[in-house]
Amino acid sequence: MSIANLGVFFALLGAVLAALFAGIGSAKGVGMAGQAAAGVCTDDPGKFSKVLILQLLPGTQGIYGLLIAFITMTQIGVMGGDANISVYKGLLYFAACLPMIVVGPVSALNQAKAAVASIAMVSKRPETFGKSMIFPAMVETYAILALLIDILAIFGVSSLAI
Amino acid sequence: MAVLPMKRVTIMALKKDRKGVLEFLQREGAVQIECKMPEDDVFRKQDTSTAKTLFQKNAQVAEDALAVLDIFAPGNKGLLASLNGRKELTVEEYNAFVLRRDEMMDAGRKILALDKELAEIRGQIPKMIDQQTALEPWLSYDLPMSLTETKKTAVITGTLPNEQTPETIYTQLGEYAPDAEKVSVDIISSSQEQTCIFLICSKKDQPAIQDALRRMSFAKPPISDMNPKEAYDELTRKKDELRKRESQILEELAGYGDKREDLEFASDYFTMRAEKYEIISTLDQSRRTFLLEGYVPAKKAEHLKEALTRQYDLAVEFNEPAEDEDVPVLLENNAFAAPVEGVVESFSLPGKGEMDPSFLVALFYYALFGLMLSDAGYGIIMAVACGILLLKFKKMENGLKKSLQMFFFCGIGTTIAGFLYGSFFGDAVNVIASNFFGRDDIKLAPLWFEPISEPMRMLVFCFLIAIIHMFVGLGAKAYMYLKNGQWKDAIYDVLFWYMFVGGLVLYLLSVPMITGMMQLSFIIPASAQTPILVVILIGVIGIVLTAGRESKSWFKRILKGLYGVYGVSSWLSDILSYSRLLALGLATGVIAQVFNKMGSMLGGGIVGIIVFVLVFLIGQTLNIGINALGAYVHTNRLTFVEFFGKFYEGGGRKFEPFAVNTKYYKFKEDVDL
């Protein structure tokens, strides 16, 4: 195994780290929100469906991480096909995954904090449910922007002839 | 698509008709009663809080009793039963129920009493078990435990820590109380934790012995007048009695299962009456008359007047609400837009002078939702499921019905988007064909294009939708200005922005670098750049001059105007925000593909097919759940933040008429409440 073969390694590293970190962030985030939601349900089980929706909001970053990992893996050929890419290209793939690796977990955790606060809001004033969804959704915007750049970068890199 | 116009209604009637008039209004549910007249010498408010509290208490008893029944005599409510809506009662049924209201309340109180007794019993039994456990080591002791002396001797019973033999006890006693003469120790029982002893000594030695025992960490036994065996058996007997009573109560409670309907009725009945008395306390009443004020939708006004004057001697008067009055808001829309009224309401109802945005919201809501979920399979499932429920349960409550209608339309949007993108449970068609039939060539061709293979094209499409969506929002603002006669504001706040933002977009489309990056097939000719720049310039100058027009000083005004131009940055971020259409759309497709791939890993053959079906069912169910939720949340976000941000503030108060607000029953016309 020579250095020249490490291209696919770097690319795969980027892919799995995106799934890994975003997954960790979402797992923690959904957990935090879940505790708050369970607390509300002990008092009033009727709010279950509302707080469940709020609990799930920080979960999307994990999905985005999965999405990035999957797209990268199909592009570099580990899901079948030719997995022979240059070190340079591998590093480019790694760089392309970076936004989700960093922004994913950070936004998931902060979104979870907003979700916890929104759950408290719904528990006191159920009629504000529509508004309460928006606060966590605001945080998610940045995960979506990171996802967008990731996707564009991955497809951009794959069309480079290097 | 409109906010229903309201009228102020004033009704002056005789006090003897008060019950009749109020009950009529409650049944009609068309008037929101709000009496604003101050009290004076003639008209006074009546204090009804005693009656109201009594009714509320009764309703609460019925509700609590129902909660108890839910635990001990659960009705066989199906999962879909709640879709059936409230039961409908005829006049005869209603009257029959009313006659039995005292009996109902008795049943309710009895249920609560039983529940309380049950809780007490369930608290006592563990206590008795504890007492018995404490007595167990003493069972072989056949004297009453309260025995402390005979004529000449002192009797001491109790426990010492750890397992001890008579020898160790005598040794210690000898050490701590060397002067004691005659001591006899019997061990009643011993275990690792404690040793129960029975000790006899002469009375004069008692203090010394007791002191010695204290130093050996002696503890007193559970005291009882009876001997331990008797006490133990007594406890067993009592416990059995309680157990018997417990099962008796459970049986009794289960027997109350058929009272559920009665209690539900009682809860509704007393809630209704409490509401009526609440209203009575707000009325202005003189000795023989009373005065009622409120709001009524204009289109119901005539019917109301006609019905009231036909039955009673009274005066009804309608007025246009004053300009500055906070009139409650009721929306009315066609079948296409009405389902999103709930979305509008959860943001805020239209404020003073604002239009009802429901139709515009609906126009984009279903499309945005569809683009985010974007899978024909999921869309069909959603639309069909909602459609069936709507057809099957015609009597369901209004709010639920609207939600289902909304998701029905969202499902249609999703189906269309799915076929445009060629996504049917992800790439299920292709996976099944190639895996089980060996036909790689079969797949569902997109009617338009596949976002996953052309993400840039999809992104440009998202931006296009963003601009249309927000320009429509801005147009709505102009519409509201024009409707209120503020045509200048419409130019300043809308037209200039159209010129500025629209011009910028067109200008970008004439730059080859941008169109190349976006992979557009067309470009606006460079010759058009100059006129476009002129338009942009007019827009910018207009905004600089007018954005701060409420300031008197020109210096301040220009500064504010410059800040207003800076608002273009928010347009940029708003447009970028629509990239979530791409992100969420891709997420649905890719996750579905992942599951399809996982399912097909074992290839063809029986085992392969079974695994595929299992993975497919679980995976796709999961995916539809997660992504429908995401699509719902983010459609709301785009509506609330990006779309409403352009024109809609809300702040209206909901129209809440005095009506029959029941939980379990509804009543046909003419019921005498």
Interface residues (C-beta under 8 A of the other chain):
Chain A: I53 L56 L57 G59 T60 I63 Y64 L66 L67 F70 I71 M79 E127 T128 F129 G130 K131 M133 I134 A137 M138 E140 T141 I144 L145 L147 L148 I151 L152 F155
Chain B: V343 E345 S346 F347 I452 P455 M456 L459 L576 S577 S579 R580 L582 A583 L584 L586 A587 V590 I591 Q593 V594 K597 I626 L629 G630 Y632 V633 H634 N636 R637 F640 V641
